[in-house]
Amino acid sequence: MQAKIRRAQLQKVPYMLVIGGKEQEAGAVAVRLRSGEDLGAMPLADFIARARGEIDARA
């Protein structure tokens, strides 16, 4: 898993969503930023709203 996270950071992927058993049961995703900051688990709908807000702010 660490190798995949490192590869995503090198590729400058803005968000990495990690979905394990707990997240799957809760309907959530664990979010990490490219900078390495871990935002923790959040409901998928909240992440989508956050991402759309950032997209709208840039447009």
DSSP file (Angstrom, degrees, kcal/mol; ACC not computed):
  #  RESIDUE AA STRUCTURE BP1 BP2  ACC     N-H-->O    O-->H-N    N-H-->O    O-->H-N    TCO  KAPPA ALPHA  PHI   PSI    X-CA   Y-CA   Z-CA
    1    1 A M     >        0   0    0      0, 0.0     4,-2.1     0, 0.0     5,-0.2   0.000 360.0 360.0 360.0 -41.0    0.0    0.0    0.0
    2    2 A Q  H  >  +     0   0    0      1,-0.2     4,-2.5     2,-0.2     5,-0.2   0.872 360.0  54.0 -61.8 -36.6    2.8    2.4    0.8
    3    3 A A  H  > S+     0   0    0      1,-0.2     4,-2.5     2,-0.2    -1,-0.2   0.888 108.1  49.8 -64.6 -38.6    4.3    2.0   -2.6
    4    4 A K  H  > S+     0   0    0      2,-0.2     4,-2.1     1,-0.2    -2,-0.2   0.897 111.4  48.5 -67.0 -40.0    1.0    2.9   -4.3
    5    5 A I  H  X S+     0   0    0     -4,-2.1     4,-2.0     2,-0.2    -2,-0.2   0.928 112.5  48.3 -65.1 -44.7    0.7    6.0   -2.1
    6    6 A R  H  X S+     0   0    0     -4,-2.5     4,-2.3     1,-0.2    -2,-0.2   0.912 110.5  51.6 -61.7 -43.4    4.2    7.1   -2.9
    7    7 A R  H  X S+     0   0    0     -4,-2.5     4,-1.9     1,-0.2    -1,-0.2   0.904 109.1  50.5 -60.7 -42.2    3.7    6.5   -6.7
    8    8 A A  H  <>S+     0   0    0     -4,-2.1     5,-2.5     1,-0.2     4,-0.3   0.883 109.4  51.2 -64.3 -38.1    0.5    8.6   -6.6
    9    9 A Q  H ><5S+     0   0    0     -4,-2.0     3,-1.1     1,-0.2    -2,-0.2   0.910 110.2  48.8 -65.0 -41.8    2.5   11.4   -4.8
   10   10 A L  H 3<5S+     0   0    0     -4,-2.3    -1,-0.2     1,-0.3    -2,-0.2   0.830 109.5  52.0 -67.4 -31.6    5.2   11.3   -7.4
   11   11 A Q  T 3<5S-     0   0    0     -4,-1.9    -1,-0.3    -5,-0.2    -2,-0.2   0.468 113.8-122.5 -81.6  -1.6    2.6   11.4  -10.2
   12   12 A K  T < 5 +     0   0    0     -3,-1.1    -3,-0.2    -4,-0.3    -2,-0.1   0.859  43.6 175.4  61.2  40.2    1.1   14.5   -8.5
   13   13 A V      < -     0   0    0     -5,-2.5    -1,-0.2     1,-0.1    -2,-0.1  -0.658  25.7-144.8 -72.2 124.2   -2.3   13.0   -8.0
   14   14 A P  S    S+     0   0    0      0, 0.0    20,-1.3     0, 0.0     2,-0.4   0.868  77.1  23.8 -65.3 -37.8   -4.2   15.6   -6.0
   15   15 A Y  E     -A   33   0A   0     18,-0.2     2,-0.5    19,-0.1    18,-0.2  -0.978  60.2-162.7-130.5 141.6   -6.3   13.2   -4.0
   16   16 A M  E     -A   32   0A   0     16,-2.5    16,-2.2    -2,-0.4     2,-0.6  -0.994  11.3-158.4-120.2 125.7   -5.8    9.6   -3.0
   17   17 A L  E     -A   31   0A   0     -2,-0.5     2,-0.5    14,-0.2    14,-0.2  -0.919   4.9-164.9-107.7 120.1   -8.9    7.7   -1.8
   18   18 A V  E     -A   30   0A   0     12,-3.0    12,-2.5    -2,-0.6     2,-0.6  -0.909   4.1-171.8-107.3 125.3   -8.2    4.7    0.4
   19   19 A I        +     0   0    0     -2,-0.5     2,-0.1    10,-0.2    10,-0.1  -0.936  13.2 163.0-123.7 109.6  -11.1    2.3    0.9
   20   20 A G     >  -     0   0    0     -2,-0.6     4,-2.5     1,-0.0     5,-0.2  -0.363  57.2 -78.0-107.0-169.0  -10.7   -0.5    3.4
   21   21 A G  H  > S+     0   0    0      1,-0.2     4,-2.1     2,-0.2     5,-0.2   0.901 128.8  49.0 -61.2 -43.8  -13.2   -2.8    5.1
   22   22 A K  H  > S+     0   0    0      1,-0.2     4,-1.9     2,-0.2    -1,-0.2   0.922 113.4  46.6 -63.8 -44.3  -14.3   -0.1    7.6
   23   23 A E  H  >>S+     0   0    0      1,-0.2     5,-2.7     2,-0.2     4,-1.1   0.902 110.6  53.0 -65.6 -40.3  -14.8    2.6    5.0
   24   24 A Q  H ><5S+     0   0    0     -4,-2.5     3,-0.5     1,-0.2    -1,-0.2   0.922 110.1  47.1 -62.0 -44.1  -16.7    0.2    2.8
   25   25 A E  H 3<5S+     0   0    0     -4,-2.1    -1,-0.2     1,-0.2    -2,-0.2   0.861 116.9  44.2 -64.4 -35.5  -19.1   -0.7    5.5
   26   26 A A  H 3<5S-     0   0    0     -4,-1.9    -1,-0.2    -5,-0.2    -2,-0.2   0.544 109.1-120.6 -87.5  -7.5  -19.6    3.0    6.5
   27   27 A G  T <<5S+     0   0    0     -4,-1.1    17,-1.8    -3,-0.5     2,-0.2   0.864  73.7 122.8  69.2  35.5  -19.9    4.2    2.9
   28   28 A A  E   < - B   0  43A   0     -5,-2.7     2,-0.3    15,-0.3    -1,-0.2  -0.703  52.8-141.6-123.4 172.2  -16.9    6.4    3.5
   29   29 A V  E     - B   0  42A   0     13,-2.7    13,-2.3    -2,-0.2     2,-0.6  -0.991  17.1-129.3-134.0 143.7  -13.5    7.1    2.0
   30   30 A A  E     -AB  18  41A   0    -12,-2.5   -12,-3.0    -2,-0.3     2,-0.4  -0.851  32.7-151.5 -91.5 124.6  -10.2    7.8    3.7
   31   31 A V  E     +AB  17  40A   0      9,-2.3     8,-2.5    -2,-0.6     9,-0.9  -0.834  18.2 179.7-108.5 132.0   -8.7   10.9    1.9
   32   32 A R  E     -AB  16  38A   0    -16,-2.2   -16,-2.5    -2,-0.4     6,-0.2  -0.978  19.3-137.8-124.7 142.4   -5.1   11.8    1.6
   33   33 A L  E >   -A   15   0A   0      4,-3.0     3,-2.0    -2,-0.4   -18,-0.2  -0.565  27.5-109.8 -92.9 162.0   -3.7   14.9   -0.2
   34   34 A R  T 3  S+     0   0    0    -20,-1.3   -22,-0.1     1,-0.3   -19,-0.1   0.825 117.7  64.1 -58.2 -32.3   -0.7   14.9   -2.5
   35   35 A S  T 3  S-     0   0    0    -21,-0.2    -1,-0.3     1,-0.1     3,-0.1   0.595 122.2-105.9 -69.0 -10.5    1.2   16.9    0.2
   36   36 A G  S <  S+     0   0    0     -3,-2.0     2,-0.2     1,-0.4    -2,-0.1   0.311  73.2 143.5 100.8  -7.4    0.9   13.8    2.5
   37   37 A E        -     0   0    0     -5,-0.1    -4,-3.0     1,-0.1     2,-0.7  -0.476  43.5-142.7 -68.5 133.9   -1.8   15.3    4.7
   38   38 A D  E     -B   32   0A   0     -6,-0.2    -6,-0.2    -2,-0.2     3,-0.1  -0.886  16.8-174.8-102.1 114.8   -4.3   12.7    5.9
   39   39 A L  E     -     0   0A   0     -8,-2.5    -7,-0.2    -2,-0.7    -1,-0.1   0.554  37.2-138.2 -84.5  -8.1   -7.8   14.1    6.0
   40   40 A G  E     -B   31   0A   0     -9,-0.9    -9,-2.3     2,-0.0     2,-0.3  -0.237  42.7 -28.2  80.5-172.5   -9.1   10.9    7.5
   41   41 A A  E     +B   30   0A   0    -11,-0.3   -11,-0.3    -3,-0.1   -13,-0.0  -0.568  63.4 166.0 -82.0 139.6  -12.3    9.1    6.7
   42   42 A M  E     -B   29   0A   0    -13,-2.3   -13,-2.7    -2,-0.3     5,-0.1  -0.985  44.4 -86.3-146.8 153.4  -15.3   11.1    5.5
   43   43 A P  E  >  -B   28   0A   0      0, 0.0     4,-1.9     0, 0.0     3,-0.5  -0.296  39.2-120.5 -58.6 145.1  -18.6   10.1    3.8
   44   44 A L  H  > S+     0   0    0    -17,-1.8     4,-2.5     1,-0.2     5,-0.2   0.875 112.7  56.1 -56.9 -40.3  -18.3    9.8    0.0
   45   45 A A  H  > S+     0   0    0      1,-0.2     4,-2.2     2,-0.2    -1,-0.2   0.871 105.9  51.6 -62.1 -36.9  -20.9   12.5   -0.5
   46   46 A D  H  > S+     0   0    0     -3,-0.5     4,-2.3     2,-0.2    -1,-0.2   0.899 109.8  48.9 -66.7 -40.4  -18.9   15.0    1.6
   47   47 A F  H  X S+     0   0    0     -4,-1.9     4,-2.8     2,-0.2     5,-0.2   0.927 110.6  50.4 -64.4 -43.6  -15.8   14.3   -0.4
   48   48 A I  H  X S+     0   0    0     -4,-2.5     4,-2.6     1,-0.2     5,-0.2   0.915 111.0  49.0 -61.0 -42.9  -17.6   14.8   -3.7
   49   49 A A  H  X S+     0   0    0     -4,-2.2     4,-2.2     2,-0.2    -1,-0.2   0.901 111.9  49.4 -62.9 -41.2  -19.0   18.1   -2.4
   50   50 A R  H  X S+     0   0    0     -4,-2.3     4,-2.0     2,-0.2    -2,-0.2   0.935 112.5  46.9 -63.3 -46.6  -15.5   19.2   -1.3
   51   51 A A  H  X S+     0   0    0     -4,-2.8     4,-2.3     1,-0.2    -2,-0.2   0.912 112.5  49.4 -63.7 -43.1  -14.0   18.3   -4.7
   52   52 A R  H  X S+     0   0    0     -4,-2.6     4,-2.8    -5,-0.2    -1,-0.2   0.884 108.6  54.2 -64.3 -37.3  -16.8   20.1   -6.6
   53   53 A G  H  X S+     0   0    0     -4,-2.2     4,-1.9    -5,-0.2    -1,-0.2   0.912 109.8  46.6 -61.7 -42.7  -16.4   23.2   -4.5
   54   54 A E  H  X S+     0   0    0     -4,-2.0     4,-1.3     2,-0.2    -2,-0.2   0.884 112.5  50.4 -66.8 -38.5  -12.7   23.3   -5.3
   55   55 A I  H  X S+     0   0    0     -4,-2.3     4,-1.3     1,-0.2     3,-0.3   0.932 111.4  48.0 -64.6 -45.1  -13.4   22.8   -9.0
   56   56 A D  H  < S+     0   0    0     -4,-2.8    -1,-0.2     1,-0.2    -2,-0.2   0.851 108.1  55.6 -64.4 -34.3  -16.0   25.6   -9.0
   57   57 A A  H  < S+     0   0    0     -4,-1.9    -1,-0.2     1,-0.2    -2,-0.2   0.822 109.6  46.4 -68.1 -30.5  -13.6   27.9   -7.2
   58   58 A R  H  <        0   0    0     -4,-1.3    -1,-0.2    -3,-0.3    -2,-0.2   0.737 360.0 360.0 -82.6 -23.7  -11.0   27.4   -9.9
   59   59 A A     <        0   0    0     -4,-1.3    -1,-0.2    -5,-0.1    -2,-0.2   0.464 360.0 360.0 -80.3 360.0  -13.4   27.9  -12.8
